[in-house]
């Protein structure tokens, strides 16, 4: 009986490892090419197509999982960054992660059906606004960030991240616009 239990755990660990490999490979492939095939993703993950389809029976299921994982990683980053950095620095670093997510989302845009896109946006909105709120509150408490701005307003401010073309200028343009955004959020901003 123990060998079956141990074997079952080994199978589960192997399945979890394969799932993580598939999600990672899908994220990379879809960022580079929103039309990446399931075959290409399986190959990049180092798994067979059967393994891929056991975990994700449709392309949409895989794309939705990648998106959900990325949103969760983004949300989880807020308290981790606050634990390591002063609030204004944590917020700026969180914005950098948001920018990377925005770039990945460009690749996913072609892969997401409009209805799924709306559903996923709705799912992620609340947790992302809560993460922004925790970063803003910490900055207000330490006096580095303005107290007259809401998390929803910040999300609107950084909406440009989803509109910047992922070309050779993406990184420089993103960095500059995020710096401008941070300047506007600082408590000592000349235009409160």
N, C-alpha and C positions, 0 to 999 in steps of 0.2 A: 504494500500500500504506500509506503514512504517513497519508493522509487517513482510511482505514478505522480505523487504530489510534487516531488522534486522535479520530475519531468515536466509536469504542468506549469510549474513556476518558470522553468527554463524556456518552455515554449512561449509563455506570456512575456518574459523578458525579451526574447527574440522578436516577438511580434511588436512589442513596444519600441524596440530599437529600429525595426524596419519601418514602422509608422513615422518615427522621428526622422529617419533618413529620407523618407518620401516627402515629408512636409518641407524639410530643408532644401531638398533638390527642387521641389516645385516652386518654392519661393524664389530661388536663384534663377531657375529657368523662366518663370513668368515675369520676373523683373526685366530680364534681357529680351524676352519675346513673349508678349501676351498670348500668342498663338501656339506656344510650345505644346507639342503633342504628348499624350500620355506615355507613348513609347519612349520618347526622349527623356521624360521625367523618370520613368522606371530605370532606364539605362544609367542616368546620372546618379540615381540613388543606389545603384548596384543591386537592384532586386529584379525579379522577373515580373512580367506583366500580370501574371496570375496573383502574385503577392500584392501588387499595386491595386488591382481591382477587388481583392478581398477586403482591403482597408477602405478603398474609395471606389464604390461601384460606378460613379459617374465623374466626369470632369468637373461638373458643378460642385459636387460634394468635396472634391479636393480643393478647389479654389475657395470655397466657403471656409473650409478648415484652415487654410493658410491665412486668410483674412482674419478670422476669429483669433487665431494664435497671435498674429501680429498686434491686434488691438489689445489682447490680454498682456502681451509683453510690454506694450506702451503704458498701459495702466499700472502694471507692476513696477515699472521703472520709477514712477514718481516717489513713492516712499523710500525706495533704495537710494535714489539720488539725494533726497532730503537727509538721509542718515549720514551721508558722506560729505555733503557740501552745504555752504550757506544757501538760503532760499533763492536768492537771485541767480547764483551760479547753477543751482539745481534746475531752476526753471529754464535757463538758457540751454543747458545740456539736454533737458527733456525736449525742448524745441528742436534740437539737432536730431534726436531720435524721431520726433514727429516728422521732420523733413525727410528722413530716410524712409519712413513709412509712406509719406506722400509720393516719393519716387517709386517705391514698389507698387503703390496703388496705380500709378500710371500703367505699369505692365499688366496689372490685374484688370484694368478697366475693360479691355477687349474681351477678357475671359468671363467677366461678370455679366449676366443678363440683367436688363434694367430692373425687373421685378426683384431679383436677388439683391441687386445693388441697394435698392430702397430698404429691403428687409435688413441687410447687413448694416447699413448706415444707421438705422433706427436702433439696432442692437448695441452698436458701439458708442452711440452718442452719450448716453447717461454715464457709463463708466469713464469715458474720456473727460467729460465735463467735471466729474468728481475728482479725477486726478489733477486736472488744472486747478480746481478749487483748493485742493490740499497744498499745492505749490504756492498759490497766491496767498492763502491764509498764513502760511509760514513766513512769507515775505512781508506781509502787513505787520505781523507780530514783531518781526525784528527791525521794522522801519525802512526796509530797502525797497519795497514795492508799494505802489499806490493802493489805496483802500477803496477807491471809487470806481473800480472796474470789476465786472463779473466774469466768471469762467466762460459763460456763453459768448461774451464780447471778445474775449481773448481768442476763442476758437474761430470766431468770425474774422478777427484780425489776421490770423495765420492761415486763412483760407487760400491765400495765394500759393501755398505749398502744393496744392493740387492742380494749379494752373501753369506752373513753370515747366516748360518743355525739358525733358531729360536729355539735354544736349551737352556739348562741351562746356557751356557757360553755367550749367545748372548749379554746381557747387558754389561758385563765387557769387552768383545772383542770390542764391538761397541764404548764404552766410550774411551778405549785406542786408537783405530784407529782415532777417531775424535780428540782426544788431539794431536796426532801426526800431523794430517792434520792442526790443528790450529797453531801448532808450525811452520809449513812450510809456513803458510800464514802471519805470523807476520812480520812487517817491520824490526824488529831487528833480523830476522832469520839468522843464521850463513851461510846458503847456498842460497843466493838470486838468 
